[in-house]
Structures are given as C-alpha cells and as structure tokens.
Amino acid sequence: MDSRFLPLPVRKLDIGQPEQATVGQAAPAAQTEETRYRDKATDAAVKFESFFIAQTLHKMRDATKAMADDDSIYKDSINSDMLDMADNMVADQLAGRRAFGVADAILRQVLPPAGDAAASQPEISVLSKKNPTDA
C-alpha cells in the first residue's frame, strides 16, 4: 500500500478520564469517614472552581459581543452553543489543574488542617510582640 494513504495516528485528548488499574498495582486502601469527606469536599471545590471559570469565560464572551460593532464578527451568534461547550471544557481542565486557586482557597476554609502538619507548625501571632524591632 502506498504510504501516502496510510491513516494518520489518532491522538487521545486528556479530558479527565480516570486512570485504569494495571496488573500488579496495589488495591486502594479502605476509606475512612475523614477521607471520604475530604474526597467529597475536594470534588465539590473543583466543581465550583470549574463553574466559576466557566461563568467568567461566558461573561467575557458576552462583554466582547456587547462592545462589538454591528458589522463585527464578534457580534455574530453563529456557533455560540459550541463556544459555550468549549468554554465549559476549558473551565473543567483548568479547574482540574487548580489553575485559579479557588478550589484550594475553599478547601483551606472547609477542611480541618491535617493533624500532623498542624501540630508540627508553631502558631505565630503578630500581636505577640509589642515592637517589631524587639527580638
């Protein structure tokens, strides 16, 4: 067969599918109530960050459309459904990477600090010293 007519290689997109277990991989440990709570809180925080990013992208697109001239290509509403879907996919990818830090900020407020990390770090108070130059 002529090499000009061979099929092109197909690239698989990373859209957040879970990894498949491989042979010889250890089974996941049994989840405690705290780990289930942490997992649910993390999922909810990431979903909120995705929602936040998607709404930001939608509002930016709406503002661009509102500011565009009447004969501008940005005023046209063709493919707006596909652009909204693309915005949602971009928002999901960014939220999965925690690019904006919204999920991390929510988790810092919702989840209790880890027991070992909280015990090992001494709490520093700004009000403990009367004068900042005092040592």
Sine and cosine of phi, psi and omega as CSV:
sin_phi,cos_phi,sin_psi,cos_psi,sin_omega,cos_omega
0.00,0.00,0.59,-0.81,-0.03,-1.00
-0.94,0.35,0.70,-0.72,-0.05,-1.00
-0.92,0.38,-0.29,0.96,0.03,-1.00
-0.94,0.34,-0.35,0.94,-0.09,-1.00
-0.95,-0.31,0.21,0.98,0.05,-1.00
-0.95,0.31,0.56,-0.83,0.00,-1.00
-0.93,0.37,0.53,-0.85,0.03,-1.00
-0.97,0.26,0.52,-0.85,0.05,-1.00
-0.92,0.39,0.59,-0.81,-0.03,-1.00
-0.99,-0.13,0.78,-0.62,0.06,-1.00
-0.99,-0.10,0.70,-0.71,0.02,-1.00
-1.00,-0.02,0.78,-0.63,0.00,-1.00
-0.99,0.16,0.61,-0.79,0.06,-1.00
-1.00,0.03,0.99,-0.15,0.01,-1.00
-0.88,-0.47,0.47,0.88,0.16,-0.99
1.00,0.04,0.43,0.91,0.06,-1.00
-0.96,0.29,0.57,-0.82,0.01,-1.00
-0.93,0.37,0.49,-0.87,0.00,-1.00
-0.95,0.31,0.57,-0.82,0.03,-1.00
-1.00,0.09,0.61,-0.79,0.04,-1.00
-0.95,0.32,0.63,-0.78,0.01,-1.00
-0.95,-0.30,0.30,-0.95,0.01,-1.00
-0.91,0.41,0.72,-0.70,0.00,-1.00
1.00,0.02,-0.04,1.00,0.01,-1.00
-0.99,0.13,0.66,-0.75,-0.01,-1.00
-0.92,0.38,0.57,-0.82,0.05,-1.00
-0.94,0.33,0.53,-0.85,0.02,-1.00
-0.90,0.43,0.56,-0.83,-0.01,-1.00
-0.93,0.37,0.44,-0.90,0.03,-1.00
-0.90,0.44,0.68,-0.73,-0.07,-1.00
-1.00,0.07,0.66,-0.75,0.10,-0.99
-1.00,-0.03,0.08,-1.00,0.01,-1.00
-0.89,0.45,-0.61,0.79,-0.01,-1.00
-0.93,0.38,-0.66,0.75,0.00,-1.00
-0.93,0.36,-0.57,0.82,0.07,-1.00
-0.91,0.42,-0.65,0.76,0.04,-1.00
-0.90,0.44,-0.69,0.72,0.03,-1.00
-0.89,0.46,-0.66,0.75,0.01,-1.00
-0.90,0.44,-0.70,0.72,0.02,-1.00
-0.91,0.42,-0.66,0.75,0.01,-1.00
-0.92,0.40,-0.64,0.77,0.03,-1.00
-0.91,0.42,-0.71,0.71,0.03,-1.00
-0.87,0.49,-0.69,0.72,-0.01,-1.00
-0.91,0.42,-0.64,0.77,0.00,-1.00
-0.92,0.39,-0.64,0.77,0.02,-1.00
-0.92,0.38,-0.64,0.77,0.04,-1.00
-0.91,0.42,-0.62,0.78,0.05,-1.00
-0.91,0.41,-0.66,0.75,0.04,-1.00
-0.89,0.46,-0.63,0.77,0.05,-1.00
-0.89,0.46,-0.70,0.72,0.04,-1.00
-0.88,0.47,-0.68,0.73,0.00,-1.00
-0.88,0.47,-0.72,0.69,0.00,-1.00
-0.91,0.42,-0.67,0.74,0.00,-1.00
-0.89,0.46,-0.68,0.73,0.02,-1.00
-0.90,0.43,-0.62,0.79,0.05,-1.00
-0.89,0.46,-0.70,0.72,0.02,-1.00
-0.91,0.42,-0.65,0.76,0.03,-1.00
-0.89,0.45,-0.69,0.72,0.01,-1.00
-0.91,0.41,-0.61,0.79,0.05,-1.00
-0.90,0.43,-0.66,0.75,0.02,-1.00
-0.92,0.40,-0.65,0.76,0.05,-1.00
-0.90,0.44,-0.64,0.77,0.01,-1.00
-0.92,0.40,-0.63,0.78,0.05,-1.00
-0.89,0.45,-0.65,0.76,0.01,-1.00
-0.92,0.39,-0.61,0.79,-0.02,-1.00
-0.95,0.32,-0.56,0.83,-0.03,-1.00
-1.00,0.08,-0.21,0.98,-0.07,-1.00
-0.95,0.30,0.49,-0.87,0.08,-1.00
-0.92,0.39,0.25,-0.97,-0.03,-1.00
-0.91,0.42,-0.51,0.86,-0.02,-1.00
-0.99,-0.15,0.20,0.98,-0.03,-1.00
-0.98,0.21,0.45,-0.89,0.05,-1.00
-0.95,0.31,-0.36,0.93,0.00,-1.00
-0.97,0.23,-0.29,0.96,0.02,-1.00
-0.98,0.18,-0.36,0.93,-0.06,-1.00
-0.94,0.33,0.69,-0.72,-0.03,-1.00
-0.99,-0.16,0.24,0.97,0.05,-1.00
-0.92,0.39,0.67,-0.74,0.02,-1.00
0.91,0.42,0.35,0.94,0.00,-1.00
-0.91,0.41,-0.52,0.85,0.05,-1.00
-0.91,0.42,-0.67,0.74,0.01,-1.00
-0.93,0.37,-0.59,0.81,0.05,-1.00
-0.92,0.40,-0.62,0.79,0.06,-1.00
-0.90,0.44,-0.67,0.75,0.02,-1.00
-0.91,0.41,-0.64,0.77,0.05,-1.00
-0.90,0.43,-0.64,0.77,0.06,-1.00
-0.87,0.48,-0.67,0.75,0.01,-1.00
-0.91,0.42,-0.64,0.77,0.02,-1.00
-0.93,0.37,-0.65,0.76,0.06,-1.00
-0.90,0.45,-0.66,0.75,0.01,-1.00
-0.89,0.45,-0.65,0.76,0.03,-1.00
-0.90,0.44,-0.67,0.74,0.01,-1.00
-0.91,0.41,-0.69,0.72,0.02,-1.00
-0.91,0.41,-0.64,0.76,0.01,-1.00
-0.93,0.38,-0.59,0.81,0.04,-1.00
-0.89,0.45,-0.51,0.86,0.05,-1.00
-1.00,-0.02,-0.04,1.00,-0.03,-1.00
0.81,0.58,0.74,0.67,-0.09,-1.00
-0.93,0.38,-0.57,0.82,-0.07,-1.00
-1.00,-0.03,-0.32,0.95,0.01,-1.00
0.99,0.13,0.12,0.99,0.00,-1.00
-0.92,0.39,-0.70,0.72,-0.01,-1.00
-0.89,0.46,-0.64,0.77,0.01,-1.00
-0.91,0.42,-0.63,0.77,0.03,-1.00
-0.91,0.41,-0.65,0.76,0.03,-1.00
-0.91,0.42,-0.69,0.72,-0.02,-1.00
-0.91,0.41,-0.55,0.84,0.06,-1.00
-0.90,0.43,-0.51,0.86,-0.01,-1.00
-1.00,0.09,-0.55,0.84,-0.13,-0.99
-1.00,0.03,-0.67,0.74,-0.09,-1.00
-1.00,0.04,0.61,-0.79,0.10,-0.99
-0.95,0.32,0.47,-0.88,0.02,-1.00
-0.91,0.42,0.48,-0.88,0.02,-1.00
-0.89,0.46,0.61,-0.79,-0.10,-1.00
-0.86,0.51,-0.71,0.70,-0.03,-1.00
-0.95,0.32,-0.65,0.76,-0.05,-1.00
-0.93,0.36,-0.61,0.80,-0.01,-1.00
-0.95,0.32,-0.57,0.82,-0.02,-1.00
-0.97,0.26,-0.51,0.86,-0.08,-1.00
-0.99,0.12,-0.36,0.93,-0.03,-1.00
-0.99,-0.13,0.88,-0.48,0.03,-1.00
-0.95,0.32,0.58,-0.81,0.00,-1.00
-0.99,0.13,0.79,-0.61,-0.02,-1.00
-0.96,-0.29,0.81,-0.58,0.00,-1.00
-0.96,-0.29,0.71,-0.70,0.04,-1.00
-0.95,0.32,-0.52,0.86,-0.06,-1.00
-0.99,0.16,-0.07,1.00,-0.06,-1.00
-0.95,0.32,-0.43,0.90,0.01,-1.00
-0.97,-0.26,0.68,-0.74,-0.01,-1.00
-0.98,0.22,-0.63,0.77,-0.04,-1.00
-0.80,-0.60,0.77,-0.63,-0.05,-1.00
-0.89,0.46,-0.35,0.93,0.00,-1.00
-0.99,0.13,-0.26,0.97,0.03,-1.00
-0.94,0.35,0.64,-0.77,0.00,-1.00
-0.98,-0.18,0.00,0.00,0.00,0.00
